[in-house]
Amino acid sequence: MQQQQYLSLREPSTEHDPQAQGQQEPALRLPEKARILVIKLASLGDLLLATPALRALRETYPQARIDLLVTPASADLLAGWEVIDEIIVLDKYLFDSPRQVLSNPLRLRRLWPLWQRLRNAHYDAVLLLHHLTLPFGRLKHQLLVRATGARWRVGLDNGHGWFLNVRVKDEGFGAMHEADYNLAVAAAVGAYTSDRRLTVPLGEAEREAARLLLYMDEAPDPFTRPIIAMHPGSGSYSTARRWAPERFADLADTLYREVGGQLVLLGGPEERELHQHILSLLRSGLPARSFAGKGNVKVTAAVLEQVDLFIGNDAGVMHLAAAAGTPTVAIFGLSNHRAWGPYTGDVPGRQAIVVRLDLPCMPCFYRGHELGRPEGCATRDCLAKLGVDPVAAAARSLLLQAGYRPTSPQPTSQASPSTSSENH
């Protein structure tokens, strides 16, 4: 019978559940050449938040084999990163609901090669970087973890983690940042790092493509600055996270009148129409371009390395900006900013501000141990009532710290009493 370990969330390396052991023990230590599988079947933003934990594993176990199981949408994000030995892809969205499986049971055949691959890898440990929120999701995670045959099955436990034998207590969404939850799971196998930056591995090809997009045939030095990047879109899972396009246009005009510069709009090809709508609303003469669908996710990350400020909704591009070290203003409404706000890892010099209203109904998406309402309420007051002034104030603050001083008078009132700006 395998030993079961119950690890505390705050000190996962030393404090065990008193009901399980009644005493303190050292963290679980894997063999030096352990075979480790990390499961993170999520979008690119969530996968980015796992990179500090992945780095902790590699730094602690430099001789280990570390594989990563991801979705097709995020599979290319960490390609070429020396921390990972192999990236394995599973299209979890083919099995995202019982109805999909029941309507076409033959889909399950597609899992058989993966099952064999996981079993034949002889993993010593599997780390599940997911909350066990929905019943069908818990079933899928259980099957994947069991498929590995790993001796140690490690993950967050909110009361449904009976299939794990190393459990880190899940206090609910927002009790810790998602990046810190991932680090806590890594710490459960004794893995730590002092470098908690989010990471996108970039090569010269991506950086050159970004330079061509940004500067075209001109030299970077005399180029019009500041370059402000905005992402007015969101992931398709919850389009309700979007601040109104009219507000983005008004914000861009406001900042241009104060500090000059230029605007680039970032996003995927599905956001071209949104970008064109915002460009049509600009009234200040601001030089502006859309990069919708231009370059892959790594080129977008390389663009963000070279801009002076990023402003955007809660979405994957916001996390790319945090990874690039770009000063970031993040606009939050219904989603949980304490769980998914821009993560700086407390790295000196990295700056991010969350701007949000402070309404009693917030957040309504990923709250406590529940999924909540991905599309929010009918009125979405959390975003509808968030005006331009507090977002402009946050942007102004970061631009000022970067050396861009306003050339025109600033508003005397920059934020309403019900608005909070939080540094992360």
C-alpha positions in Angstrom: 0.0 0.0 0.0 1.4 3.4 -1.0 2.1 6.0 1.6 -0.3 9.0 1.4 0.9 12.5 2.2 -1.2 15.5 2.9 0.7 18.7 2.5 -0.2 22.2 3.7 -0.8 24.9 1.1 1.3 27.6 2.8 4.3 25.4 3.6 3.9 22.4 1.3 7.5 21.2 1.9 7.2 20.7 5.7 3.8 20.8 7.2 1.6 17.7 6.9 -2.0 17.3 7.7 -2.1 16.4 11.4 -4.9 13.8 10.8 -2.6 12.0 8.3 0.7 11.9 10.2 0.4 13.8 13.4 4.0 15.1 12.9 6.2 17.2 10.6 8.3 15.4 8.0 10.6 16.6 5.3 9.2 17.2 1.8 8.9 14.2 -0.5 12.2 13.8 -2.4 12.1 12.2 -5.8 15.1 10.2 -7.2 17.7 12.4 -8.9 16.9 10.8 -12.3 13.1 10.7 -11.7 10.7 10.6 -14.6 8.2 13.3 -14.0 5.0 14.2 -16.0 3.3 17.6 -15.5 -0.3 17.9 -16.6 -1.5 21.4 -17.6 -4.3 21.1 -20.1 -5.1 24.7 -20.4 -4.9 27.8 -22.5 -1.6 29.7 -23.1 -2.2 32.1 -20.2 -2.7 29.3 -17.7 0.3 27.4 -19.1 2.4 30.5 -18.7 1.5 30.6 -15.0 3.0 27.1 -14.7 6.4 28.1 -15.9 7.8 29.1 -12.5 6.8 25.7 -11.2 8.4 23.9 -14.2 11.6 25.9 -13.6 11.6 24.8 -9.9 11.4 21.2 -11.0 14.3 21.5 -13.4 16.5 23.4 -10.9 15.8 20.9 -8.2 16.1 17.8 -10.4 18.6 18.7 -13.2 19.0 15.1 -14.1 15.3 14.2 -14.2 13.2 13.6 -17.3 10.4 16.2 -17.2 7.6 15.9 -19.7 4.6 18.2 -20.1 1.0 17.2 -21.2 -0.7 20.2 -22.8 -3.5 21.1 -25.3 -2.9 21.8 -29.0 -3.7 25.5 -28.4 -0.8 26.0 -26.1 1.6 23.3 -27.4 4.0 25.7 -29.2 4.3 28.1 -26.3 7.1 26.4 -24.5 8.7 24.6 -27.5 12.5 24.7 -27.4 12.6 25.5 -23.6 15.5 23.5 -22.1 13.4 23.0 -18.9 11.1 20.5 -20.7 12.3 17.2 -22.3 9.1 16.4 -24.3 5.8 18.1 -24.9 2.9 15.7 -25.3 -0.4 17.0 -26.8 -3.9 15.9 -25.9 -6.9 17.6 -27.5 -9.0 17.6 -24.3 -11.8 19.6 -26.0 -12.8 16.4 -27.8 -13.7 15.0 -24.4 -14.9 18.2 -22.6 -18.4 17.0 -21.7 -20.3 13.7 -21.1 -22.5 14.5 -24.1 -19.5 14.6 -26.5 -18.4 11.1 -25.3 -21.9 9.6 -25.3 -22.8 11.0 -28.7 -19.7 9.5 -30.2 -18.1 6.8 -28.0 -15.6 6.0 -30.7 -13.8 9.2 -29.8 -12.4 7.2 -26.8 -10.3 5.1 -29.2 -8.2 8.2 -29.8 -7.1 8.1 -26.2 -5.6 4.6 -26.4 -2.3 5.6 -28.0 -1.9 8.3 -25.3 -2.7 5.8 -22.6 -0.1 3.4 -23.9 2.5 6.2 -24.2 1.9 7.4 -20.7 2.0 3.9 -19.2 5.2 3.0 -21.2 7.0 6.1 -20.0 7.2 4.6 -16.4 6.9 7.9 -14.7 7.9 8.1 -11.0 5.6 11.1 -10.3 2.8 12.9 -12.0 2.0 16.5 -11.0 -1.6 17.7 -11.8 -1.7 21.5 -12.0 -5.5 21.8 -12.0 -8.2 22.5 -9.5 -10.8 19.7 -9.2 -13.8 21.9 -9.9 -16.3 20.2 -12.2 -17.3 16.5 -11.9 -16.5 15.5 -15.4 -13.2 17.3 -15.3 -12.3 15.4 -12.1 -13.1 12.1 -13.8 -10.8 13.1 -16.8 -8.0 14.1 -14.5 -8.3 10.9 -12.4 -8.1 8.8 -15.6 -5.0 10.6 -16.9 -3.2 10.5 -13.6 -4.0 6.8 -13.2 -2.9 6.1 -16.7 0.6 7.0 -15.9 1.0 4.3 -13.3 3.2 6.8 -11.4 4.0 5.9 -7.8 3.5 9.5 -6.7 0.3 11.4 -7.7 0.6 15.0 -6.7 -2.0 17.8 -6.9 -4.4 20.2 -5.3 -7.1 18.7 -3.1 -10.4 20.5 -2.5 -12.1 17.4 -1.0 -12.2 15.5 -4.3 -8.5 14.5 -4.6 -8.9 11.0 -3.2 -7.0 9.6 -6.2 -3.9 11.7 -5.3 -1.5 10.4 -2.7 0.4 13.7 -2.3 -2.2 16.4 -1.7 -1.8 20.1 -1.4 -4.7 21.8 0.2 -6.8 23.9 -2.2 -8.1 26.9 -0.4 -10.2 28.1 -3.4 -9.7 30.4 -6.3 -7.9 33.6 -5.3 -6.7 32.4 -1.9 -3.4 32.3 -3.8 -2.4 33.3 -7.3 -2.6 30.5 -9.8 1.2 30.7 -10.3 1.7 30.2 -6.6 -0.7 27.3 -6.5 1.5 25.7 -9.2 4.6 26.4 -7.2 3.0 24.8 -4.1 2.4 21.6 -6.1 6.1 21.6 -7.2 7.1 22.3 -3.6 5.2 19.1 -2.6 8.0 17.1 -4.2 10.7 19.4 -2.8 11.1 21.6 -5.9 11.9 25.3 -5.4 13.2 28.2 -7.3 14.2 31.8 -6.5 13.3 32.8 -10.1 9.5 33.1 -10.3 9.3 34.9 -13.6 6.9 33.8 -16.2 8.8 32.5 -19.2 8.3 32.4 -23.0 11.4 30.9 -24.7 12.2 33.2 -27.6 14.8 32.9 -30.4 16.3 35.5 -32.7 13.8 34.6 -35.4 10.8 35.7 -33.3 12.6 38.8 -32.2 13.4 39.7 -35.8 9.8 39.1 -36.9 8.7 41.4 -34.1 11.2 44.2 -35.1 9.9 44.0 -38.7 6.3 44.3 -37.5 7.0 47.2 -35.1 9.6 49.3 -37.0 9.1 48.2 -40.6 12.1 49.6 -42.4 13.0 52.2 -39.9 15.6 52.1 -37.1 14.2 51.6 -33.6 16.1 54.5 -32.0 14.4 57.5 -33.6 11.0 55.7 -33.8 8.0 57.4 -32.4 7.6 56.6 -28.7 6.1 55.6 -26.4 4.7 52.5 -28.1 1.6 51.5 -26.3 0.2 48.0 -27.0 -3.5 47.2 -26.2 -5.4 44.0 -26.3 -9.1 44.7 -26.4 -10.1 41.1 -26.9 -10.2 38.0 -24.8 -10.2 34.2 -25.0 -13.2 32.7 -26.6 -14.1 30.9 -23.3 -15.4 34.2 -21.8 -15.9 37.2 -24.1 -17.7 38.9 -21.2 -14.3 39.9 -19.9 -14.0 42.6 -22.5 -14.0 46.2 -21.7 -16.0 48.2 -24.2 -14.1 49.0 -27.5 -15.3 52.6 -27.2 -13.4 52.9 -23.9 -10.2 51.5 -25.4 -10.4 54.1 -28.2 -11.1 57.0 -25.7 -8.2 55.8 -23.6 -5.8 55.7 -26.5 -6.8 59.2 -27.6 -6.4 60.5 -24.0 -2.9 59.1 -23.7 -1.9 60.3 -27.1 -2.9 63.9 -26.2 -0.9 63.7 -23.1 2.3 61.9 -24.1 2.2 61.3 -27.9 3.5 58.1 -29.2 1.7 55.4 -31.2 -0.7 52.5 -30.7 -0.5 48.8 -31.7 -3.5 46.5 -31.2 -2.7 42.9 -30.5 -4.8 39.8 -30.9 -5.6 36.8 -33.0 -7.2 36.8 -36.5 -10.7 36.5 -35.0 -10.2 40.0 -33.5 -9.6 41.8 -36.7 -13.1 43.3 -36.8 -12.8 44.4 -33.2 -9.5 46.2 -34.0 -11.0 47.9 -37.1 -13.9 49.1 -35.0 -11.5 50.7 -32.4 -9.4 52.2 -35.1 -12.5 53.8 -36.7 -13.3 55.4 -33.3 -10.0 57.2 -32.8 -10.3 61.0 -33.1 -6.9 62.4 -31.9 -4.7 61.6 -35.0 -2.9 58.9 -33.0 -0.8 56.7 -35.3 -2.3 53.2 -34.8 -2.0 49.8 -36.4 -3.6 46.4 -35.9 -1.4 43.3 -35.6 -4.4 40.9 -35.4 -3.3 37.5 -36.7 0.2 38.8 -37.6 2.8 36.4 -36.3 2.4 33.6 -33.8 2.1 33.7 -30.0 5.9 33.9 -29.7 6.2 36.8 -32.1 3.5 38.6 -30.0 5.6 38.0 -26.9 8.7 39.4 -28.7 6.6 42.5 -29.7 5.7 43.0 -26.1 9.4 42.9 -25.1 9.9 46.0 -27.2 6.8 48.2 -26.4 6.7 50.7 -23.5 3.3 49.9 -22.0 0.6 47.2 -22.3 -3.1 47.7 -21.5 -5.5 44.9 -21.8 -8.3 42.7 -20.5 -7.9 39.5 -18.5 -6.6 37.2 -21.2 -3.6 35.3 -22.4 -1.9 38.3 -24.0 -1.9 40.0 -20.6 0.1 37.1 -19.2 2.5 37.4 -22.3 3.1 41.0 -21.3 3.9 40.1 -17.8 6.3 37.4 -19.0 8.0 39.9 -21.3 8.5 42.3 -18.4 6.4 45.0 -20.0 4.7 47.5 -17.6 1.2 46.3 -17.6 -2.3 47.7 -16.9 -4.8 44.9 -16.5 -8.5 45.5 -16.7 -10.6 43.1 -14.6 -14.3 42.7 -14.2 -16.1 39.5 -13.5 -13.0 37.3 -13.3 -10.9 36.7 -10.2 -7.9 39.1 -10.2 -6.3 37.5 -7.1 -6.1 34.2 -9.0 -5.3 35.5 -12.5 -3.9 39.0 -12.3 -0.6 39.8 -14.1 2.1 37.9 -12.2 5.5 39.6 -11.7 6.9 37.0 -9.4 8.1 39.9 -7.2 11.0 40.5 -9.6 12.5 44.0 -9.0 11.6 46.4 -11.8 8.6 44.5 -13.1 5.4 46.5 -12.7 1.7 45.6 -13.1 -1.4 47.4 -12.0 -4.9 45.8 -11.9 -7.7 48.3 -12.4 -11.2 47.1 -11.3 -14.3 48.3 -9.6 -14.9 47.2 -6.0 -18.4 45.7 -6.2 -19.8 43.2 -3.7 -20.7 40.8 -6.5 -17.1 40.6 -7.8 -15.7 38.2 -8.8 -18.6 36.1 -10.2 -16.3 33.9 -12.3 -14.0 31.3 -10.5 -15.0 32.2 -6.9 -14.2 30.0 -4.0 -14.3 26.4 -5.2 -16.9 27.1 -7.9 -16.7 27.9 -11.6 -19.3 30.6 -11.2 -20.6 32.5 -14.3 -18.1 32.8 -17.2 -20.4 35.2 -19.0 -21.3 37.2 -15.9 -24.6 38.8 -15.3 -26.9 40.6 -17.8 -25.7 44.1 -17.0 -22.0 43.4 -16.3 -21.7 46.5 -14.1 -18.2 45.5 -13.1 -17.0 46.5 -16.6 -19.9 48.7 -17.9 -19.3 51.2 -15.0 -15.5 51.2 -15.2 -14.7 54.5 -16.8 -11.6 55.6 -18.7 -10.1 57.9 -16.0 -8.9 55.2 -13.6 -7.3 53.1 -16.4 -5.7 56.3 -17.8 -4.4 57.1 -14.3 -2.7 53.7 -14.0 -1.2 54.0 -17.5 0.0 57.5 -16.7 1.7 56.3 -13.6 3.6 53.5 -15.4 4.6 55.8 -18.3 5.8 58.4 -15.9 8.1 55.8 -14.2 9.4 54.9 -17.6 10.3 58.6 -18.2 7.4 59.7 -20.4 6.0 62.9 -18.9 2.7 64.4 -19.9 2.9 67.3 -22.3 -0.7 68.5 -21.5 -2.5 69.1 -18.2 -3.8 66.0 -16.5 -7.3 65.6 -15.1 -7.7 66.6 -11.5 -9.9 63.6 -10.7 -8.4 60.3 -12.0 -10.4 57.7 -10.2 -13.8 57.3 -8.6 -14.1 56.2 -5.0 -15.4 52.8 -6.0 -12.4 52.0 -8.2 -9.3 50.1 -7.0 -5.9 49.9 -8.6 -3.7 47.2 -7.2 0.0 46.6 -7.9 0.9 42.9 -8.5 
